[in-house]
Amino acid sequence: MDLIREISLTFSKKSYKNFIKFFTRKRPSDSRKDVQVFEELANFYKSNSYKKLPYKGDANYHAIRKRIIKELINFLIIENTESKFKSTNREGMLTLAKYFIDFKKYSESWEILNKEEKYSEKSNDYLTSLKIQRLRLEILPYYPDGDFNLIKNF
């Protein structure tokens, strides 16, 4: 599967421009070959043309493709994460709690989980409640204020 082809075909004009900005953030230059190769590949895939690309067979072509794929994946991860935090979905706060757990900041994570538990009780969201319970059980051995029996009964 050609990831560059599949991802570039899904881009809107706005996403395409944002990716180019994201891609040139490290070394902004008009003559950067990575960006030029990506633009030519994207145009090639959109046109369904059978002409040979001028870069194919170049010694650095595969290295450039690897860099493009890596940056495409990073861009998609960041773009999807930003959309989750902008939405009213409560998953973003659970992700933040998990982030604090990974850095051993258990009290901050516990506070976020308490707030999210209140929201999930109001909306009767059982899936979110189960995720909160799982995260609390992950914190419990390291956080002395947690009550295992209370968490278990939730």
Buried (B, 14 or more C-beta within 10 A) or exposed (E): EEEBEEBBEEBEEEBEEBBBEBBBEEEEEEEBBBBEBBBEBBEBBEEEEEEEEEBEEEEEBEEBBEBBBEBBEEBBEEEEEEEEEEEEEBBBBBEBBBEBBEEEEBEBBBEBBEEBBEBBEEEEBEEBBEBBBEBBEBBBEEBEEBEEEEBEEE
